[in-house]
Protein backbone atom coordinates (compact mmCIF):
# COMPACT_ATOMS: atom_id res chain seq x y z
CA UNK A 1 0.00 0.00 0.00
CA UNK A 2 1.06 3.60 -0.45
CA UNK A 3 2.47 6.03 2.10
CA UNK A 4 3.24 9.74 2.07
CA UNK A 5 4.94 12.01 4.60
CA UNK A 6 3.41 15.20 5.97
CA UNK A 7 4.08 17.63 8.82
CA UNK A 8 1.43 18.94 11.18
CA UNK A 9 1.00 22.60 12.03
CA UNK A 10 2.48 23.58 15.40
CA UNK A 11 0.14 22.47 18.17
CA UNK A 12 -0.18 21.12 21.70
CA UNK A 13 0.90 17.58 22.59
CA UNK A 14 -1.91 15.39 23.97
CA UNK A 15 -0.82 12.53 26.30
CA UNK A 16 2.41 11.92 24.36
CA UNK A 17 4.65 8.87 24.76
CA UNK A 18 7.90 9.79 23.01
CA UNK A 19 10.70 9.12 25.48
CA UNK A 20 9.41 5.60 26.19
CA UNK A 21 6.63 3.66 24.45
CA UNK A 22 3.26 3.02 26.07
CA UNK A 23 2.92 -0.71 26.79
CA UNK A 24 -0.57 -0.64 28.34
CA UNK A 25 -2.32 -2.08 25.30
CA UNK A 26 0.62 -3.39 23.26
CA UNK A 27 3.39 -5.56 24.71
CA UNK A 28 6.12 -4.11 22.48
CA UNK A 29 4.95 -0.55 23.06
CA UNK A 30 3.33 2.29 21.13
CA UNK A 31 4.87 5.72 20.62
CA UNK A 32 2.26 8.50 20.62
CA UNK A 33 2.53 12.04 19.31
CA UNK A 34 -1.10 13.18 19.18
CA UNK A 35 -1.23 16.92 18.59
CA UNK A 36 -4.09 19.41 19.08
CA UNK A 37 -4.42 22.22 16.53
CA UNK A 38 -7.05 24.87 15.80
CA UNK A 39 -9.52 23.77 13.13
CA UNK A 40 -8.58 26.78 11.02
CA UNK A 41 -4.90 25.79 10.96
CA UNK A 42 -5.71 22.10 10.57
CA UNK A 43 -8.12 22.43 7.61
CA UNK A 44 -5.56 22.13 4.75
CA UNK A 45 -3.97 19.00 6.23
CA UNK A 46 -7.36 17.50 7.07
CA UNK A 47 -8.50 17.95 3.47
CA UNK A 48 -5.30 16.36 2.14
CA UNK A 49 -5.65 13.38 4.46
CA UNK A 50 -9.32 12.90 3.57
CA UNK A 51 -8.36 12.76 -0.11
CA UNK A 52 -5.52 10.32 0.66
CA UNK A 53 -7.93 8.13 2.61
CA UNK A 54 -10.54 8.03 -0.17
CA UNK A 55 -7.90 7.33 -2.84
CA UNK A 56 -6.47 4.38 -0.94
CA UNK A 57 -9.48 2.98 0.92
CA UNK A 58 -12.12 3.64 -1.73
CA UNK A 59 -14.63 5.28 0.59
CA UNK A 60 -14.76 8.62 2.37
CA UNK A 61 -13.67 8.76 6.00
CA UNK A 62 -15.94 10.11 8.72
CA UNK A 63 -14.93 13.77 8.76
CA UNK A 64 -15.62 14.13 12.48
CA UNK A 65 -13.88 11.06 13.93
CA UNK A 66 -11.67 8.59 12.09
CA UNK A 67 -8.30 6.84 12.38
CA UNK A 68 -6.48 10.05 11.39
CA UNK A 69 -8.05 12.87 13.44
CA UNK A 70 -11.06 13.88 15.48
CA UNK A 71 -12.84 17.17 16.01
CA UNK A 72 -12.72 17.98 19.72
CA UNK A 73 -15.84 18.67 21.76
CA UNK A 74 -16.44 19.89 25.30
CA UNK A 75 -18.35 18.09 28.06
CA UNK A 76 -21.64 19.16 26.47
CA UNK A 77 -20.67 17.80 23.07
CA UNK A 78 -20.12 21.24 21.59
CA UNK A 79 -17.18 21.80 19.20
CA UNK A 80 -14.15 23.45 20.83
CA UNK A 81 -12.73 24.76 17.56
CA UNK A 82 -9.80 22.34 17.79
CA UNK A 83 -8.87 19.07 16.12
CA UNK A 84 -6.53 16.35 17.41
CA UNK A 85 -4.41 14.45 14.92
CA UNK A 86 -3.93 10.80 15.99
CA UNK A 87 -0.23 10.07 15.49
CA UNK A 88 0.86 6.66 16.77
CA UNK A 89 3.30 3.93 15.78
CA UNK A 90 3.74 0.42 17.19
CA UNK A 91 7.03 -1.33 17.79
CA UNK A 92 7.33 -4.56 15.81
CA UNK A 93 9.16 -7.87 16.02
CA UNK A 94 11.98 -8.10 13.50
CA UNK A 95 12.51 -11.19 11.38
CA UNK A 96 15.44 -12.16 13.59
CA UNK A 97 13.29 -11.97 16.72
CA UNK A 98 14.60 -8.60 17.86
CA UNK A 99 12.32 -5.65 18.59
CA UNK A 100 12.12 -2.95 15.93
CA UNK A 101 12.11 0.20 18.06
CA UNK A 102 10.25 2.84 16.06
CA UNK A 103 10.87 5.74 18.42
CA UNK A 104 10.38 9.04 16.55
CA UNK A 105 13.42 11.29 16.30
CA UNK A 106 13.19 14.41 18.44
CA UNK A 107 14.63 17.87 17.76
CA UNK A 108 14.56 21.10 19.73
CA UNK A 109 13.42 24.47 18.38
CA UNK A 110 16.83 25.11 16.79
CA UNK A 111 16.78 21.66 15.09
CA UNK A 112 19.35 20.11 17.44
CA UNK A 113 18.61 16.41 18.14
CA UNK A 114 17.33 15.80 21.68
CA UNK A 115 16.72 12.03 21.88
CA UNK A 116 16.41 12.03 25.68
CA UNK A 117 13.74 14.73 25.92
CA UNK A 118 10.57 13.66 27.71
CA UNK A 119 7.73 15.93 26.57
CA UNK A 120 4.50 15.79 28.53
CA UNK A 121 1.02 16.90 27.57
CA UNK A 122 0.95 20.66 27.01
CA UNK A 123 4.30 20.75 25.22
CA UNK A 124 4.28 22.74 21.99
CA UNK A 125 5.28 20.49 19.08
CA UNK A 126 5.11 19.88 15.34
CA UNK A 127 5.15 16.31 14.03
CA UNK A 128 6.44 14.86 10.79
CA UNK A 129 4.51 11.67 10.08
CA UNK A 130 3.86 9.03 7.47
CA UNK A 131 0.29 8.53 6.30
CA UNK A 132 0.24 4.77 5.77
CA UNK A 133 -2.58 3.08 3.87
CA UNK A 134 -2.96 -0.53 5.02
CA UNK A 135 -4.92 -3.55 3.82
CA UNK A 136 -5.21 -6.53 6.15
CA UNK A 137 -7.53 -9.47 5.56
CA UNK A 138 -9.76 -7.36 3.34
CA UNK A 139 -9.97 -4.48 5.80
CA UNK A 140 -8.50 -1.15 4.69
CA UNK A 141 -7.57 1.99 6.54
CA UNK A 142 -5.04 4.77 7.03
CA UNK A 143 -2.84 5.31 10.07
CA UNK A 144 -0.66 8.31 10.82
CA UNK A 145 2.72 7.14 12.11
CA UNK A 146 5.03 9.74 13.70
CA UNK A 147 8.56 9.85 12.28
CA UNK A 148 10.04 12.95 13.92
CA UNK A 149 8.98 15.61 16.42
CA UNK A 150 10.17 19.17 16.80
CA UNK A 151 9.71 20.44 20.36
CA UNK A 152 9.25 24.19 20.40
CA UNK A 153 8.24 24.44 24.06
CA UNK A 154 8.97 21.59 26.44
CA UNK A 155 6.70 20.82 29.33
CA UNK A 156 7.94 18.08 31.62
CA UNK A 157 6.28 16.38 34.56
CA UNK A 158 5.95 13.09 36.36
CA UNK A 159 8.84 11.56 38.26
CA UNK A 160 11.89 13.75 37.79
CA UNK A 161 14.55 15.49 39.82
CA UNK A 162 13.44 19.04 39.02
CA UNK A 163 12.59 20.66 42.37
CA UNK A 164 10.37 23.30 40.75
CA UNK A 165 8.19 20.45 39.53
CA UNK A 166 7.26 19.84 43.17
CA UNK A 167 6.28 23.46 43.75
CA UNK A 168 9.50 24.61 45.45
CA UNK A 169 11.15 27.98 44.79
CA UNK A 170 14.81 28.88 45.37
CA UNK A 171 15.63 30.72 48.61
CA UNK A 172 18.58 31.41 50.94
CA UNK A 173 19.80 28.63 53.20
CA UNK A 174 21.41 25.22 52.94
CA UNK A 175 23.32 24.54 49.73
CA UNK A 176 24.34 21.00 48.91
CA UNK A 177 27.63 22.00 47.23
CA UNK A 178 28.87 23.66 50.43
CA UNK A 179 28.95 20.38 52.35
CA UNK A 180 29.69 17.93 49.56
CA UNK A 181 33.46 18.13 50.10
CA UNK A 182 33.10 17.64 53.86
CA UNK A 183 31.01 14.51 53.57
CA UNK A 184 32.89 11.26 54.16
CA UNK A 185 31.05 8.02 53.63
CA UNK A 186 31.41 5.42 56.36
CA UNK A 187 31.31 1.70 55.64
CA UNK A 188 27.92 0.13 56.15
CA UNK A 189 27.70 -2.16 59.16
CA UNK A 190 25.93 -5.41 58.41
CA UNK A 191 24.82 -7.63 61.27
CA UNK A 192 26.20 -11.14 60.95
CA UNK A 193 22.85 -12.70 61.73
CA UNK A 194 20.87 -10.49 59.30
CA UNK A 195 18.37 -12.49 57.31
CA UNK A 196 17.57 -12.11 53.64
CA UNK A 197 14.00 -10.85 53.36
CA UNK A 198 13.99 -11.10 49.56
CA UNK A 199 13.47 -7.38 48.93
CA UNK A 200 16.71 -6.91 47.01
C-alpha positions, 0 to 999 in steps of 0.5 A: 500500500502507499504512504506519504509524509506530511508535517502537522502545524504547530500544536499542543501535545496530547498525552504523548509517549515519546521518550518511552513507548506506552505498553498498556495495550501493546506488549512491544509498546506504542509511541504516541505524538497526538497533537491538538491544533485549531480547526482553522490551521488544521483544515488544509492537512485534514483535506489532504488526508481525507483525499488520501484516505478516499484514494487508498481505501475507496470510501470517504472517512468520517470527517468528524472522527476517524483513524487520522483525526477527530474534532474535539468537543467539550463536556456538552458535546459542543465543538471546541474549535480544535482538532486532534491528529492521531499520530501513533506507531507500534514497535514490531518484532523483527525477522530475527526476533529482535524488537524494531524500536520505532521511536520518533526522532526528536529535535529542539526548536533550533533543530538540534537532536534531543533524543532524551527529551521527555515531553508531557502533555501541554508541550508545543510540538510539530510532528512529521509523520507518514500517512500509511494506507494498510490492507489486512484481511480485506480491511483497509484503513489509514494510520498516521505514524510519527517519524520525527517531532520538533519540540518548540516548548517543552513541558515536563512532569511526572517523576523527575529530579526538578525541584520546581516540579514539586512546587518549590522555589529557590531561597537562601539557606542550605546549599548541597555544594557547600557540604559535599566536600566535607562529607565522608562516607562510612562503611555500612555495618551489616549484622552477621545474623541479618536475614535475607528478606527477599526485597533486594 
